Amino acid sequence: MKPNPNAAASGRCLCATVRRASRLLTRRYEEALRPTGITASQFELMMTLRATGPVGQSRLAQLIETDQTTLSRNLALMMNQGWVGAERGDSDGRRRTYRLTIAGLTVLDQAQGCWRGVQEQVEQSLGSLGAPMAEVWGALDRVLKAACEPAPRV
């Protein structure tokens, strides 16, 4: 991996490094998932829908830490593919709950095989660099926790 020239100029930036790692990992997972026709974002959304069962959009946005606009766009694309279905809420007809369809479950099952392959490759790569996965997951959990803490007031 080439060093980031911006990091040398300004010192190491955790945000920039994590964003770069995210882009590179996303690209790798996208390539693995391509044969199934879904993206890494859609995979995450589908896995969350399968785990939660029918769920409202606000709760779904909270679960995957995304904004409503991005989620709406992704849900619309997945509904057009027939992978996600929506039902109007009982108490408020404007609200919907979303769930995976049979077609969505089928494509998700196919995608999980692709995901497992790339997941194992990435874990092996990290392990060969001397980082046991328990340490990697622990470090990532600490980064997530720190990112959720409120910023200090200036």
ZIMOHU-V557234 format. One record per helix or strand of 3 or more residues. SS is the DSSP state (~ for helix, > for strand). FROM is the first residue (numbers start at 0). LEN is the number of residues. Records with the same first field share a line. If there is no record, write none. Layout:
SS = FROM-LEN ; FROM-LEN
This chain:
~ = 4-6 ; 13-23 ; 39-13 ; 56-7 ; 67-13 ; 101-27 ; 132-16
> = 83-5 ; 95-5
